[in-house]
Amino acid sequence: MNFQPLAGIKVVDLTSNIAAPFSGAILADLGAEVVHVESLAGDDSRRMAPRIGDISAYWQVVNRNKSVIRLDIREPEDRKALDSLLSEADVFITNLRPDKLERNRLDYESLKSQFPRLIHAALSAYGAAGAESNRAGYDAVLQARTGIAEITGTSDGPPVRTGVSVLDIGAGTWLALAIITSLFSRQTTGQGGSVATSLFETGANWVAYHVAANQVSGKPSGRHGSGHPAFSPYGIFPTMTSPVCIGIGGDAIFASFCSALGLESLLEDEKFSTNPARVSNDQELRRIIETRLSEISGEDAVKVLDAVGVPCDVVQKPEALLEDPQAIATKMMMSVDVEGLGPLHFPALPITFDGHRPAQNSSKSK
């Protein structure tokens, strides 16, 4: 079964790099017909490492299931070709900066009278309004601006970019959600509209807890490594073999944790009897737990903790998902025949429809 809820929806995807193309990839996975419009030089993501020939790992991830055409929208004939595509489209996705959109008459105000049912979806670095709306920006830069880098890493180390491009993928997902919402709204109004998001707005939204915690506590946000400022014990702990990640979200789980590891005496200590107390004494508690875990293997730690319902798991590399039994059981990894590379496995969309995942295919040039 290949469930395609967006079958019949046509999308013009005038995007580059990662965030905005990922939005189009989501729509394509869900069955929309997506045409990815690249410059004559090709999308910058084609040149991101690693790559073979004209295809990179990143390009395949964010441009799957699309057809590809190359245009120079500054040339009259190519602009006519773009307008022809837009005349048949339901959605126009772009990550051109606001000033460039206006200069090329591709902003919402320029297009809405000609294409009244078109949903104009724009993704930028800093947002559509304000003095910084035309600034360039990449994922790591906006992680720095919105505070994500400042709260990532260890307390005695420097700010760190997250290992995943969370703002690229996050902003692309938000834009896809906005597009689908607008398609639903159009069924009632018959009119298109404008939706927009940015890396900045995504980052600002994702540090909501830290902004609120600062106002409640009066304390500045800090770095907690793999831990969490709201819970303890929480994070990655070394064992006799491989490290494990343990999450204790409440007092009942902590009691189960102590029982499983023979640390019942901690429950009688007022420094560790409640979650706020444990947070205040996190480093002392961590040293006690690390001493206990140094006596057992990571595999045994996960086994005994999992048996009593304590959230925990092994620490592994992303590529381990290719053979991960849970990834196989949930059919999370999909085989895609990529021209020039052969069959490769990619993670699917993390949603199912009646138990089935949207399919993935390699993109083709038109």
C-alpha positions as CSV (number, residue, x, y, z in Angstrom):
1,M,0.0,0.0,0.0
2,N,1.3,3.4,-1.0
3,F,-1.0,5.9,0.8
4,Q,-0.6,9.4,-0.8
5,P,-2.9,11.9,0.9
6,L,-1.5,14.8,-1.2
7,A,-2.0,13.1,-4.5
8,G,-3.1,15.6,-7.1
9,I,-1.4,18.6,-5.4
10,K,1.2,20.3,-7.5
11,V,4.2,22.1,-6.0
12,V,6.8,24.3,-7.5
13,D,9.9,24.1,-5.3
14,L,12.3,27.0,-6.1
15,T,14.6,26.3,-3.2
16,S,18.2,25.5,-2.4
17,N,20.4,24.0,0.3
18,I,18.5,22.1,3.1
19,A,15.7,23.6,5.0
20,A,13.2,24.7,2.3
21,P,14.0,21.7,0.0
22,F,13.2,19.4,3.0
23,S,9.7,21.0,3.2
24,G,9.2,20.0,-0.4
25,A,10.5,16.5,0.2
26,I,7.9,16.0,3.0
27,L,5.1,17.0,0.6
28,A,6.5,14.8,-2.1
29,D,6.7,11.8,0.3
30,L,3.0,12.5,1.0
31,G,2.1,12.2,-2.7
32,A,2.4,15.7,-4.0
33,E,3.9,16.2,-7.5
34,V,6.9,18.4,-6.7
35,V,9.1,20.1,-9.3
36,H,12.4,21.2,-7.9
37,V,13.6,24.2,-9.8
38,E,17.4,24.6,-9.7
39,S,19.7,27.3,-11.1
40,L,21.7,26.4,-14.1
41,A,24.7,25.8,-11.9
42,G,22.7,23.3,-9.8
43,D,21.6,23.4,-6.2
44,D,24.3,24.1,-3.7
45,S,23.3,20.9,-1.8
46,R,24.7,18.9,-4.8
47,R,28.2,19.9,-3.7
48,M,27.9,19.1,0.0
49,A,30.1,16.2,1.1
50,P,30.0,13.3,0.7
51,R,29.1,13.0,-2.9
52,I,29.5,10.9,-6.0
53,G,29.3,12.6,-9.3
54,D,26.5,15.2,-9.3
55,I,24.6,13.6,-6.3
56,S,25.4,14.2,-2.6
57,A,23.9,12.5,0.4
58,Y,22.3,15.8,1.5
59,W,20.8,16.4,-2.0
60,Q,19.2,13.0,-2.1
61,V,17.7,13.4,1.4
62,V,16.1,16.7,0.8
63,N,15.1,16.3,-2.9
64,R,13.8,12.8,-3.0
65,N,10.6,12.0,-4.9
66,K,10.9,15.2,-6.9
67,S,11.3,15.9,-10.6
68,V,14.1,18.4,-11.4
69,I,14.3,21.2,-13.9
70,R,17.0,23.9,-14.3
71,L,16.1,27.5,-15.1
72,D,17.6,31.0,-15.0
73,I,14.6,32.9,-13.7
74,R,16.3,36.2,-14.8
75,E,16.0,35.1,-18.5
76,P,12.6,36.0,-20.1
77,E,12.0,32.5,-21.6
78,D,12.9,30.7,-18.4
79,R,10.7,33.1,-16.4
80,K,7.8,32.2,-18.8
81,A,8.5,28.5,-18.1
82,L,8.4,29.2,-14.3
83,D,5.1,31.1,-14.7
84,S,3.7,28.2,-16.7
85,L,4.5,25.9,-13.8
86,L,3.0,28.3,-11.3
87,S,-0.2,28.6,-13.3
88,E,-0.8,24.9,-12.7
89,A,0.5,24.7,-9.2
90,D,-1.2,24.7,-5.8
91,V,2.0,25.6,-3.8
92,F,5.1,27.7,-4.5
93,I,8.0,27.1,-2.0
94,T,10.9,29.4,-2.0
95,N,13.8,30.4,0.2
96,L,14.9,33.4,-1.8
97,R,15.4,36.4,0.5
98,P,12.5,38.9,0.7
99,D,14.4,41.6,-1.3
100,K,15.3,39.0,-4.0
101,L,11.7,37.8,-4.2
102,E,10.5,41.4,-4.7
103,R,13.2,42.1,-7.3
104,N,12.1,39.0,-9.3
105,R,8.4,39.7,-8.8
106,L,8.1,36.3,-6.9
107,D,6.8,37.7,-3.6
108,Y,3.3,37.0,-2.5
109,E,1.9,40.5,-3.4
110,S,3.3,40.2,-7.0
111,L,1.8,36.7,-7.6
112,K,-1.5,36.7,-5.8
113,S,-3.6,38.5,-8.4
114,Q,-2.2,36.3,-11.2
115,F,-2.4,33.0,-9.2
116,P,-5.2,33.6,-6.6
117,R,-5.4,29.9,-5.5
118,L,-1.6,29.6,-5.1
119,I,-0.2,29.1,-1.6
120,H,3.0,31.1,-1.4
121,A,5.4,29.4,1.2
122,A,8.6,31.2,2.1
123,L,11.4,30.1,4.3
124,S,14.2,32.5,5.3
125,A,17.0,32.8,7.8
126,Y,15.8,35.6,10.0
127,G,12.1,36.0,9.1
128,A,10.0,38.0,6.7
129,A,9.9,41.2,8.8
130,G,12.3,43.5,10.6
131,A,15.7,45.1,9.8
132,E,17.4,41.7,9.5
133,S,14.9,40.0,7.2
134,N,17.4,40.0,4.3
135,R,20.4,38.7,6.2
136,A,22.0,35.4,5.1
137,G,22.1,32.6,7.6
138,Y,22.7,28.9,8.0
139,D,21.6,26.4,10.7
140,A,24.7,26.8,12.9
141,V,24.5,30.6,12.7
142,L,20.9,30.7,13.9
143,Q,21.6,28.1,16.6
144,A,24.1,30.6,17.9
145,R,21.7,33.6,17.7
146,T,18.7,31.9,19.3
147,G,20.7,30.4,22.2
148,I,20.7,26.7,21.2
149,A,24.5,26.6,20.8
150,E,24.9,28.4,24.2
151,I,23.0,25.6,26.0
152,T,24.6,22.8,24.1
153,G,27.8,21.1,25.3
154,T,29.4,20.6,28.7
155,S,29.4,23.2,31.5
156,D,33.2,23.5,31.3
157,G,33.3,23.6,27.5
158,P,32.5,26.1,24.7
159,P,29.0,26.5,23.0
160,V,28.4,23.7,20.5
161,R,26.3,23.2,17.4
162,T,23.9,20.3,17.8
163,G,25.0,17.2,15.8
164,V,21.9,17.4,13.7
165,S,20.9,20.4,11.6
166,V,17.8,20.9,13.9
167,L,16.8,24.3,12.6
168,D,17.0,23.3,8.9
169,I,15.0,20.2,9.4
170,G,12.7,21.9,12.0
171,A,11.9,24.9,9.8
172,G,11.3,22.7,6.8
173,T,8.8,20.7,8.8
174,W,7.1,23.8,10.2
175,L,6.7,25.1,6.6
176,A,5.2,21.8,5.4
177,L,2.7,21.9,8.3
178,A,1.8,25.5,7.4
179,I,1.3,24.5,3.7
180,I,-0.9,21.5,4.5
181,T,-3.0,23.7,6.9
182,S,-3.4,26.3,4.1
183,L,-4.4,23.6,1.6
184,F,-7.1,22.5,4.1
185,S,-8.3,26.1,4.6
186,R,-8.4,26.7,0.8
187,Q,-11.1,24.0,0.5
188,T,-13.4,26.4,2.4
189,T,-12.2,29.8,1.1
190,G,-11.2,28.9,-2.4
191,Q,-8.3,31.3,-2.0
192,G,-4.6,30.8,-1.7
193,G,-2.4,32.7,0.8
194,S,1.0,33.3,2.2
195,V,2.8,31.2,4.9
196,A,6.3,31.8,6.1
197,T,8.8,30.6,8.7
198,S,12.5,30.9,9.3
199,L,15.4,29.4,11.1
200,F,15.3,32.2,13.6
201,E,11.7,31.7,14.5
202,T,12.2,27.9,14.8
203,G,15.1,28.4,17.1
204,A,13.2,30.9,19.2
205,N,10.3,28.5,19.6
206,W,12.6,25.6,20.6
207,V,14.2,27.4,23.5
208,A,10.8,28.2,25.0
209,Y,11.6,26.2,28.2
210,H,14.9,28.0,28.8
211,V,13.3,31.4,28.3
212,A,10.5,30.6,30.7
213,A,12.9,29.0,33.2
214,N,15.1,32.1,33.2
215,Q,12.1,34.3,34.1
216,V,10.9,31.9,36.8
217,S,14.3,31.2,38.5
218,G,16.1,34.5,37.7
219,K,19.1,32.4,36.7
220,P,20.8,32.4,33.3
221,S,20.6,29.4,31.1
222,G,23.6,27.1,31.1
223,R,25.1,24.0,29.5
224,H,24.3,20.6,31.0
225,G,26.0,18.2,28.6
226,S,23.7,15.2,28.0
227,G,21.8,16.1,31.1
228,H,18.7,18.3,31.6
229,P,18.2,21.4,33.9
230,A,14.8,20.2,34.9
231,F,15.4,16.5,35.7
232,S,18.0,14.4,37.6
233,P,19.5,11.9,37.1
234,Y,19.3,12.4,33.4
235,G,21.7,11.9,30.5
236,I,24.6,9.7,29.3
237,F,26.6,7.7,31.9
238,P,29.7,5.6,31.4
239,T,29.6,1.9,32.3
240,M,32.1,-0.9,32.5
241,T,31.7,-1.2,28.7
242,S,29.7,1.2,26.5
243,P,27.9,4.3,27.7
244,V,24.1,4.4,28.2
245,C,21.5,7.1,28.3
246,I,19.2,7.2,31.3
247,G,16.2,9.4,31.8
248,I,14.5,9.8,35.2
249,G,11.4,12.0,34.9
250,G,9.9,11.6,38.3
251,D,10.3,10.3,41.9
252,A,8.5,6.9,41.2
253,I,10.9,6.2,38.4
254,F,13.8,7.2,40.5
255,A,12.7,4.7,43.2
256,S,12.6,1.9,40.6
257,F,16.0,3.0,39.3
258,C,17.5,2.8,42.8
259,S,15.9,-0.6,43.5
260,A,17.3,-2.1,40.2
261,L,20.8,-0.9,40.9
262,G,20.9,-1.6,44.6
263,L,21.0,2.1,45.5
264,E,18.0,2.1,47.9
265,S,19.9,4.2,50.4
266,L,19.6,7.2,48.1
267,L,15.9,7.2,48.8
268,E,16.5,8.0,52.4
269,D,18.8,10.9,51.7
270,E,16.9,14.3,51.6
271,K,19.4,15.5,49.0
272,F,18.0,13.0,46.5
273,S,14.4,12.3,47.8
274,T,12.7,14.7,45.3
275,N,13.4,15.8,41.8
276,P,14.1,19.4,42.7
277,A,16.6,18.2,45.4
278,R,18.3,15.9,42.9
279,V,18.6,18.7,40.4
280,S,20.3,20.9,43.1
281,N,22.7,18.0,43.9
282,D,23.0,16.6,40.4
283,Q,26.8,16.4,40.3
284,E,27.1,14.5,43.6
285,L,24.3,12.1,42.5
286,R,26.0,11.6,39.1
287,R,29.3,10.5,40.8
288,I,27.4,8.0,42.9
289,I,25.6,6.5,39.9
290,E,28.8,6.5,37.8
291,T,30.6,4.5,40.5
292,R,27.8,1.9,40.6
293,L,27.6,1.7,36.8
294,S,31.3,1.2,36.5
295,E,30.7,-2.3,38.0
296,I,28.4,-3.5,35.2
297,S,28.3,-3.5,31.4
298,G,26.1,-1.1,29.4
299,E,24.1,-4.1,28.1
300,D,23.3,-5.3,31.7
301,A,22.5,-1.8,32.8
302,V,19.9,-1.4,30.1
303,K,18.5,-4.9,30.8
304,V,17.9,-4.4,34.5
305,L,16.6,-0.8,34.2
306,D,14.4,-1.6,31.3
307,A,12.9,-4.5,33.3
308,V,11.5,-2.1,35.9
309,G,10.3,0.6,33.4
310,V,13.2,3.0,33.6
311,P,13.7,4.8,30.3
312,C,17.2,4.0,29.1
313,D,19.1,2.9,26.0
314,V,22.4,2.3,24.4
315,V,24.5,5.1,22.7
316,Q,25.1,4.2,19.1
317,K,26.1,5.8,15.8
318,P,23.4,6.9,13.3
319,E,24.4,4.2,10.8
320,A,23.6,1.5,13.4
321,L,19.9,2.2,12.4
322,L,20.5,0.3,9.2
323,E,20.6,-2.9,11.2
324,D,18.6,-1.8,14.3
325,P,15.9,-4.4,14.9
326,Q,13.4,-1.7,15.9
327,A,14.1,0.3,12.8
328,I,13.5,-2.9,10.8
329,A,10.3,-3.8,12.7
330,T,8.8,-0.3,12.2
331,K,10.0,-0.2,8.5
332,M,11.7,3.1,9.2
333,M,14.5,2.5,6.7
334,M,13.5,2.5,3.0
335,S,15.5,1.3,0.1
336,V,15.9,3.8,-2.7
337,D,17.5,3.2,-6.1
338,V,19.7,6.2,-6.6
339,E,21.1,6.7,-10.1
340,G,24.9,6.3,-10.0
341,L,24.9,5.0,-6.5
342,G,22.6,1.9,-6.6
343,P,20.2,1.0,-3.8
344,L,20.7,3.0,-0.6
345,H,18.7,3.0,2.6
346,F,17.2,6.2,3.9
347,P,15.0,7.0,7.0
348,A,11.4,7.4,6.0
349,L,9.0,10.0,7.3
350,P,8.3,9.3,11.0
351,I,4.6,8.9,10.4
352,T,2.3,6.0,9.2
353,F,-1.1,6.0,7.6
354,D,-3.1,2.8,8.5
355,G,0.2,1.2,9.4
356,H,2.0,2.2,6.1
357,R,4.7,4.7,5.5
358,P,4.9,7.1,2.5
359,A,7.2,5.8,-0.1
360,Q,10.5,7.3,-1.3
361,N,12.0,7.4,-4.7
362,S,15.0,9.0,-6.3
363,S,14.5,12.4,-8.1
364,K,14.5,12.6,-11.8
365,S,15.3,15.4,-14.2
366,K,12.5,16.6,-16.5
